[in-house]
Amino acid sequence: MALLERCVDVSFGVSKANSGIIHAGFHHSPSSLKARLEIEGNRAFDGLQAELGFPFRRVGIVVAAFSVEEMKTVDHLYEQGVENGARDVEIVGRDRLLALEPALSRDVVGGLFAPSGGIIEPYRFVFALAESAAANGVFLFTGWEAVRAHRQNDAWHITSAAGEDCAARWVVNAAGLRADAVSAMFGAERFTIVPRKGEEFILDKGSAGPPSRVIFPVPARTSKGVLVIPTVEGTVMLGPTADEGGDKDDTTTTPENLERVFRFASQMVPRISKRDIITSFAGLRPTLPGDDFMIELSRAAPCLVQVAGIQSPGLTASPAIAERVKALLMSGGLELVEKADWQPGIPRMHRTRDHAPWELDQLVARDPAYAHLVCRCEGVSEAEVVEAIRKGHTTLDGIKYYTRAGMGRCQGGFCTYRIMRLVARETGMPLERITKHGPGSELVLGHIGDRP
Ligand SMILES: Cc1cc2nc3c(=O)[nH]c(=O)nc-3n(C[C@H](O)[C@H](O)[C@H](O)COP(=O)(O)OP(=O)(O)OC[C@H]3O[C@@H](n4cnc5c(N)ncnc54)[C@H](O)[C@@H]3O)c2cc1C
């Protein structure tokens, strides 16, 4: 089994830029595939976390209604949630809602509480999955963009942009925003993935009024609305917007959308302050007409499974999507045998910021690099950065997602050069070749020192 990834690292597609919520299963109609997979996916996260150790907490979700009219939509969400099988979802009055989430505006009239909702660090989740897969025999090819495919002798022959070849009996098209281009490449179904852009804004740790649960407004037609989200690592996220169309690579954010998001979010949580915003990003939801997931055996091309239109709640649904793909492969005639020596667990990484001082002393005695702080805002040591690099994350973004170095208040002002020096030391790469997220994002222009 091989995973072909166009970017230089896994998780650099849609999966790196989202709200990091494990949804509870009340937002989507019971007739949709995504509602079913959202519920199944949600239930899988405790087991996955125990095996893979990624940051995840079931903090619960509240939907805040600000009028009697909005409470009618809450009733609808509740009924939908119950029909979908969402666990322990309940309609709550004003006092209970404020007790559940004291950061909320006193203007709320009531809402919904879904305790099974949670928050996750999405890139750490993807890295952990990839690490576990690789440890169990999956070949990982990054920087490998599939550009051509043809079928010969019962196998697909796929060629990369750099001219490498890969042959496989079966192919799963899980290409996110480019699933339409990949489908066309295999002569399979014709469809168009339309990006729906979501801009998000991050508030610093220790900002005023961080909520303890994920706060949703009553949803709009094409999105769940602007949310206030506590992240697993203590920052707060505001967003996302939902703007349809445009470029599949456009991840810019604008001051106008910041105003829009902030106005909306501060109506729900008045204590948040724009002064606490440390950064912003945009993600693009890969949408299909009808807004549902498309997960099926191709009817136009042999031995191809289509996994397209995986917009929200794709992160939540991902474990259930994998099970469905497995079932489709078997129904298509592929014989799958579980490996006797399959070991899903991966080694846990030490985070200096999570350790008590006496535990840190023991770590430092084993490896003094735990005592060298590389990122002051997030408390990341040299040992953690080196571990990320040795696991193959050699871009600044890869290291940032693996360790959080560069994610704090100074946004890499202090640590960027230190990290570059460590990448150069560990890999032998000259500083001029170190990138933020792959070719074209080099950080140093020109030459350093007396190197030609
Ligand atoms: C703003 C926003 C907020 C969201 N919030 C949430 C949320 O809170 N909860 C939730 O459950 N979901 C959320 N989602 C949805 C979730 O992020 C996605 O459903 C999920 O990440 C999709 O994963 P994927 O693996 O299908 O796509 P991707 O992560 O994009 O993976 C597809 C990969 O295919 C690669 N690829 C493409 N073409 C080729 C090619 N030709 N050759 C080789 N590789 C190729 C890409 O580089 C990419 O890495 C959100 C999405 C957005 C945009």
The ligand as an ORCA input file, in Angstrom:
! r2SCAN-3c Opt
* xyz 0 1
  C     -12.217     26.401      7.154
  C     -12.512     24.939      7.381
  C     -12.953     24.508      8.631
  C     -13.246     23.154      8.834
  N     -13.571     22.742     10.083
  C     -13.795     21.427     10.315
  C     -14.078     20.988     11.619
  O     -14.037     21.752     12.573
  N     -14.374     19.680     11.800
  C     -14.413     18.790     10.769
  O     -14.760     17.640     10.997
  N     -14.080     19.171      9.516
  C     -13.759     20.462      9.266
  N     -13.400     20.871      8.017
  C     -13.305     19.885      6.955
  C     -12.012     19.083      7.012
  O     -10.895     19.920      7.205
  C     -11.866     18.314      5.687
  O     -13.047     17.615      5.430
  C     -10.710     17.313      5.719
  O      -9.541     17.924      6.213
  C     -10.493     16.780      4.319
  O      -9.434     15.858      4.361
  P      -8.958     15.158      3.021
  O      -7.924     14.171      3.419
  O     -10.147     14.694      2.248
  O      -8.328     16.327      2.154
  P      -6.847     16.896      2.214
  O      -6.390     17.106      3.593
  O      -6.807     18.084      1.304
  O      -5.971     15.728      1.619
  C      -5.930     15.481      0.238
  C      -4.496     15.432     -0.180
  O      -4.407     15.046     -1.550
  C      -3.252     15.672     -2.096
  N      -3.354     15.696     -3.547
  C      -4.192     16.418     -4.323
  N      -3.958     16.161     -5.631
  C      -2.958     15.252     -5.679
  C      -2.268     14.623     -6.751
  N      -2.550     14.871     -8.026
  N      -1.264     13.744     -6.447
  C      -0.950     13.471     -5.143
  N      -1.573     14.071     -4.092
  C      -2.576     14.942     -4.363
  C      -3.303     17.060     -1.459
  O      -2.039     17.685     -1.491
  C      -3.820     16.789     -0.074
  O      -2.797     16.731      0.904
  C     -13.100     22.215      7.772
  C     -12.625     22.650      6.534
  C     -12.312     23.992      6.348
  C     -11.745     24.431      5.041
*
